[in-house]
Amino acid sequence: MKKLLLFCGILAMILSSCGKNSADYKALKAQHDSLLVVNAQNTTELDEIVSLLNEVEENFNSIKSAENYLTVQSNTPGELSPSAKDKIRADMQFVTETLSKNKEKIAELEKKLKSSAIQSKQLQQTLDNLRIQLDEKTTALVALNEELERKDRKIAELSDNILTLSKDVQELKVHSDTQQQTIETQTRELNTVYYCYGTSKELKNQGILKSGQLGVNFNKDYFIRVKDMNKLELISLKAKKGKLVSKHPDGSYEFTKDANNQAELKILDPKNFWSLTKYLVVEVDM
């Protein structure tokens, strides 16, 4: 470009020394004018190329902040907040669109340089550097996107695992509660005992006493129900004396008298006493 301007200056000096009507003057004048046109065209092309280069550089500078944010978020442990996810989507779209624009502008620059009369190693080197920068940023963007997607997948997997574990824990709790209820029901049943006392005649009338033994098909409604055998320690028989009809281990009980000389049954060892039967029958003598 400088050489062309210098040559135009030399021609101008030569023209000034020639007569305006001479053939040499006219030929040089035509050459001078042609060179000025070429110079103007080259100047316009150069301005367009420089303008494109500036646009590409500005675009690269504009995405630095978004790139930094994406890099930080991809390396941040834990789940991203909804606002962070929205910003990531916006920044990812912005960077992608900006790189796409630069790709188009770099292609346009390459086309202009190839078709232009301007031959500049510096311009070509700048264009090559921009192309390398575009490739590097595109590769980095793809890697960031893959890392963020991997992170989302991992968080989703963890969420699924937590949900599965939560369901398992809930099911175990339900199962445990059911088992606990079953145990409590069985414990209540095991600890529930029944007792009754009456004269021989009363017990026979209820089908409880047969031939001096405990009957089989007796009236269970005649019995008093006790939910916890451990709390049944003393039974007042309201009679002068009593004897057991049902079978209970020796040593686990004893008959005593109250202050009114009424018979009473004292259970000394509840677990042993009720080990043979849950039904206690006492025949009393009024």
C-alpha positions in Angstrom: 0.0 0.0 0.0 2.8 2.4 1.0 4.7 1.5 -2.3 1.6 2.3 -4.3 1.2 5.7 -2.6 5.0 6.4 -3.1 4.7 5.5 -6.8 1.7 7.8 -7.2 3.7 10.6 -5.6 6.6 10.1 -8.1 4.2 10.1 -11.0 2.7 13.4 -9.7 6.2 14.9 -9.6 6.9 13.7 -13.2 3.6 15.1 -14.4 4.4 18.5 -13.0 7.6 18.6 -15.1 5.8 17.6 -18.4 3.8 19.7 -20.7 0.1 19.2 -20.3 -0.5 18.6 -24.0 2.3 16.2 -24.6 1.7 12.5 -25.3 3.9 11.6 -22.3 1.9 13.8 -20.0 -1.4 12.2 -21.2 0.0 8.7 -20.8 1.4 9.4 -17.4 -1.8 11.2 -16.4 -3.9 8.2 -17.3 -1.6 5.9 -15.4 -1.7 8.2 -12.4 -5.5 8.3 -12.4 -5.7 4.5 -12.7 -3.3 4.1 -9.8 -5.4 6.5 -7.7 -8.5 4.4 -8.4 -6.7 1.2 -7.5 -5.4 2.9 -4.3 -9.0 4.0 -3.4 -10.2 0.5 -4.0 -7.5 -1.0 -1.8 -8.1 1.6 0.9 -11.8 0.6 0.9 -11.0 -3.1 1.0 -8.5 -2.6 3.8 -11.0 -0.6 5.8 -13.6 -3.4 5.4 -11.0 -6.0 6.4 -9.9 -4.0 9.5 -13.5 -3.5 10.4 -14.3 -7.2 10.2 -11.1 -7.9 12.3 -12.2 -5.5 14.9 -15.7 -7.0 15.1 -14.3 -10.5 15.5 -11.9 -9.3 18.3 -14.8 -7.4 20.0 -17.0 -10.6 19.9 -14.2 -12.7 21.4 -13.8 -10.1 24.2 -17.6 -10.0 24.9 -17.8 -13.7 25.7 -15.0 -13.8 28.3 -17.2 -13.0 31.2 -19.7 -15.7 30.1 -16.9 -18.2 29.6 -15.5 -17.6 33.0 -18.9 -18.1 34.7 -19.5 -21.3 32.8 -16.1 -22.6 33.8 -16.7 -21.8 37.5 -20.1 -23.4 37.5 -18.9 -26.6 35.8 -16.3 -26.9 38.6 -18.7 -26.1 41.5 -19.8 -29.1 43.5 -23.4 -29.8 44.4 -26.7 -29.0 42.7 -27.1 -25.7 40.9 -29.8 -23.2 41.9 -32.6 -22.5 39.5 -31.2 -18.9 38.9 -27.7 -20.4 38.2 -29.3 -22.8 35.7 -31.1 -20.0 33.9 -27.9 -17.9 33.7 -26.0 -21.0 32.4 -28.5 -21.5 29.6 -28.4 -17.8 28.7 -24.6 -17.6 28.7 -24.3 -20.9 26.8 -26.7 -19.6 24.1 -24.8 -16.2 24.0 -21.4 -17.8 23.6 -22.7 -20.3 21.0 -24.3 -17.5 18.9 -21.3 -15.3 19.2 -18.9 -18.0 18.1 -21.2 -18.8 15.2 -21.1 -15.1 14.1 -17.3 -15.1 14.4 -17.1 -18.2 12.3 -19.1 -16.5 9.5 -17.0 -13.3 9.8 -13.7 -15.2 9.7 -14.9 -17.0 6.6 -15.8 -13.7 5.0 -12.3 -12.3 5.9 -10.7 -15.3 4.2 -12.7 -14.7 1.1 -11.9 -11.0 1.0 -8.2 -11.6 1.4 -8.1 -14.2 -1.3 -9.9 -12.0 -3.8 -8.2 -8.8 -2.7 -5.1 -7.2 -4.4 -3.8 -6.5 -0.9 -1.2 -9.0 0.0 -0.2 -8.7 3.7 1.6 -11.4 5.8 0.6 -9.6 8.9 -3.1 -9.6 8.0 -2.9 -13.3 7.0 -1.2 -14.1 10.4 -3.9 -12.2 12.3 -6.6 -14.1 10.4 -4.8 -17.4 11.2 -4.6 -16.5 14.9 -8.3 -15.7 14.9 -9.2 -19.0 13.3 -7.1 -20.8 16.0 -8.8 -18.8 18.7 -12.2 -19.7 17.3 -11.3 -23.4 17.2 -10.0 -23.4 20.8 -13.1 -21.6 22.1 -15.4 -23.9 20.2 -13.7 -26.9 21.7 -13.7 -25.4 25.2 -17.4 -24.6 24.8 -18.2 -28.2 23.8 -16.2 -29.5 26.8 -17.9 -27.2 29.2 -21.3 -28.2 27.9 -20.4 -31.9 28.2 -19.2 -31.3 31.8 -22.4 -29.4 32.8 -24.5 -32.2 31.2 -22.5 -34.8 33.1 -22.9 -32.9 36.3 -26.7 -32.6 35.7 -26.8 -36.4 35.0 -24.9 -37.1 38.1 -27.2 -34.9 40.2 -30.2 -36.5 38.6 -28.8 -40.0 39.4 -28.1 -38.9 43.0 -31.7 -37.5 43.2 -33.0 -40.8 41.9 -30.9 -42.7 44.4 -32.1 -40.5 47.3 -35.7 -41.0 46.2 -35.2 -44.7 46.0 -33.5 -44.7 49.4 -36.3 -42.6 50.8 -38.9 -45.0 49.4 -36.9 -48.0 50.9 -36.7 -46.2 54.3 -40.4 -45.5 54.1 -41.1 -49.1 53.2 -38.8 -50.3 56.0 -40.6 -48.0 58.4 -44.0 -49.3 57.4 -42.7 -52.9 57.7 -41.1 -52.1 61.1 -44.3 -50.4 62.3 -46.3 -53.4 61.2 -43.9 -55.8 62.9 -44.0 -53.6 66.0 -47.8 -53.6 66.0 -47.8 -57.4 65.5 -45.3 -57.8 68.4 -47.4 -55.5 70.6 -50.5 -57.4 69.7 -48.9 -60.8 70.4 -47.4 -59.4 73.6 -50.9 -58.2 74.7 -52.3 -61.6 73.8 -49.5 -63.4 75.7 -50.0 -61.2 78.7 -53.8 -61.3 78.7 -55.2 -63.8 81.2 -58.7 -64.7 82.5 -59.9 -65.8 85.9 -63.1 -66.7 87.7 -64.2 -68.1 91.0 -67.4 -69.6 92.2 -69.1 -72.4 94.0 -69.1 -75.9 92.6 -72.7 -75.4 91.5 -72.0 -72.0 89.9 -69.0 -73.4 88.0 -71.0 -76.4 86.8 -73.8 -74.3 85.6 -71.4 -72.4 83.4 -69.9 -75.6 82.0 -66.6 -74.7 83.6 -66.5 -77.5 86.2 -67.1 -81.1 85.2 -66.3 -84.1 87.4 -64.0 -81.9 89.5 -62.0 -80.9 86.4 -61.9 -77.9 84.2 -64.5 -78.4 81.4 -63.8 -78.0 77.7 -66.7 -76.1 76.3 -67.2 -73.6 79.1 -68.7 -70.1 79.1 -65.8 -67.8 78.6 -67.9 -64.7 79.2 -68.1 -65.7 82.8 -64.4 -65.0 83.2 -62.8 -61.6 84.1 -60.3 -60.4 81.6 -56.9 -59.0 82.7 -54.8 -57.4 80.0 -51.5 -57.6 81.9 -50.9 -60.7 84.0 -48.0 -59.0 85.8 -50.4 -56.6 87.4 -52.7 -59.3 88.8 -51.1 -60.1 92.1 -54.0 -60.7 94.5 -57.5 -62.0 94.0 -60.1 -61.6 96.8 -62.3 -64.7 96.7 -65.0 -63.4 99.0 -65.3 -66.8 100.6 -64.0 -68.8 103.6 -61.7 -70.8 101.4 -60.8 -71.8 97.9 -59.0 -74.3 95.8 -57.7 -74.3 92.2 -59.5 -76.2 89.5 -57.2 -75.1 86.7 -53.6 -76.3 86.7 -50.8 -74.0 87.9 -47.3 -74.9 89.1 -46.7 -75.3 92.8 -44.8 -72.5 94.5 -46.1 -69.9 92.1 -49.1 -69.0 94.3 -50.5 -69.3 97.8 -53.9 -68.9 99.5 -54.0 -66.3 102.3 -56.7 -64.6 104.5 -57.6 -61.0 104.5 -58.5 -58.9 107.6 -62.0 -60.3 107.5 -60.8 -63.8 107.4 -61.9 -64.1 103.8 -59.8 -66.2 101.4 -57.6 -64.6 98.8 -55.3 -66.0 96.1 -51.8 -64.4 96.0 -49.8 -64.9 92.7 -46.1 -65.1 93.6 -44.6 -65.7 90.2 -46.9 -64.5 87.4 -44.8 -65.9 84.5 -44.6 -69.3 86.1 -48.2 -69.3 87.4 -49.7 -68.6 83.9 -47.3 -70.9 82.0 -49.7 -73.9 81.8 -53.0 -72.0 81.1 -54.3 -68.5 80.7 -57.5 -69.4 82.4 -57.6 -69.5 86.2 -60.6 -71.2 87.9 -61.0 -71.2 91.7 -63.7 -73.2 93.4 -64.8 -71.5 96.6 -66.5 -72.7 99.7 -68.9 -70.1 101.1 
